[in-house]
Amino acid sequence: MDTEERLAVFIDYENLALGAREHLGGMTFDFGPIADALAVRGRVVVRRAYADWSYFDEDRRSLTRHQVELIEMPQRMGASRKNAADIKMVVDAIEMAFERDYISTFVMCTGDSDFSPLVHKLRELNKRVIGVGVEKSTSRLLPPACDEFLFYDRLEGVDVPDEPAPRSVRGRDTNAKDAASGGKTRRGGRTTTRKKAADTVAEPMTEIAEPVAETPAAALAELGAAVGRSARRGAPTTSRPDEVDVEATPLEEAASSSGDRGGRDTGRGTGRESGSEADDEAPAGEDVPMEVRVAQTLADLEASTSGAVTASVLKRTLLRKDPTFSEADYGFRNFGEFLRFLADRGFVELATGPSTGDPEVSLPAQGDSDSTFELLRSVIQEEGGSAALSGLKNAIRKKRPDFSEKALGYRGFLQFCKAAQAAGAVDLAWDDDADDYRVTVA
């Protein structure tokens, strides 16, 4: 009997986009990390996002690439329609709960407590409810109402800056002029309002009113314009320096040595928005090496399930994240041979499973923070005793693909490096010439 969970995702887009902008350092909201987190929880059959898309014109491209249906709810109709998107979202969710019995889980992507009655009603109808929201813009009333609540800023793939980086003199004089003319600065293709961000930061899980009601149309228009400028520059929606690249991983070397794979890339894309202007053009964002993707997916499965993870479950989840995945593209005849290759190199561990040909798959013990700090030191020493922060996470994952600073309790890679500095493992200093942090062996 098929016991696979089937998920319906409903996105209050204005709430999430404005929450990310105000509380996550002005970063642009990216649906990719949410899609990856849901892939390990079941099969997503419905994706809908509700907003006045005239404010988020460039966001449409990113959401469309993630197969999200865009529901248009115009706000500028000569009269206030601030609750129109919320009401439409509630009506659609209740209708789907009655008409589609096969949907077992509803994912409500919002931090607005106004949706609490909807969550209660869905649970009365024997539906599981997962909530998703930005931590500092999520009402404290909403998470307890859900069966599970995921904070967007804690998801793997969302790297939130701990604090603004030191500002060097080179190339930043214009920021001072912008600050003098209204406190607005532009960085990495995004616009942030520094004074407003300082005024609005509150303690985690404090209650806020509906973002559309609090935020004037000018703020929404400003956010849409900022996103537009970022996309037109070709910047990816998540532009952190510690993203993974695809250079010279062991798996890719093995795949490339086995010959041509029909012209397909060995590095599989994450499906994240790349800012490309052509809708039918494949995203040109950074690809994730396959061993890293397997390790991250396996870590998510181990965290979200109570039992052992089998090879069949792992492959099914990989296909949810990337429907074009095939081990043949990497030179392997079947998925079992692919897993044995990873096990021989210490990336995963295999054990006898419930049925022949379907082994249990697990990650090697990652160890505590001290052992990970030693790994960081060894990687820096291999780089000559000093390395830029922007490429350091890539180098660590080449040695340990399952590395994740969030699994160790850190919110971002910069925070992890600061903890290593506090432990005396490394030194961390800002380099004006490189416009980046420089990490050296202590």
Secondary structure, 3 states (H helix, E strand, C coil): CCCCCEEEEEEEHHHHHHHHHHHCCCCCCCCHHHHHHHHCCCEEEEEEEEECCCCCCCHHHHHHHCCCEEEECCCCCCCCCCCHHHHHHHHHHHHHHHHCCCCCEEEEECCCHHHHHHHHHHHHCCCEEEEEECHHHCCCCCHHHCCEEEEHHHCCCCCCCCCCCCCCCCCCHHHHHHHHCCCEEEECCEEEEHHHHHHHCCCCCCCCCCHHHHCCHHHHHHHHHHHHHHHHCCCCCCCCCCCCCCCCCHHHHHHHHCCCCCCCCCCECCCCCCCCCCCCCCCCCCCECHHHHHHHHHHHHHHHCCCCEEHHHHHHHHHHHCCCCCHHHHCCCCHHHHHHHHHHCCCCEEEEEEECCEEEEECCCCCCHHHHHHHHHHHHHHCCCEEEHHHHHHHHHHHCCCCCHHHHCCCCHHHHHHHHHHCCCEEEEEECCCCEEEEEEC
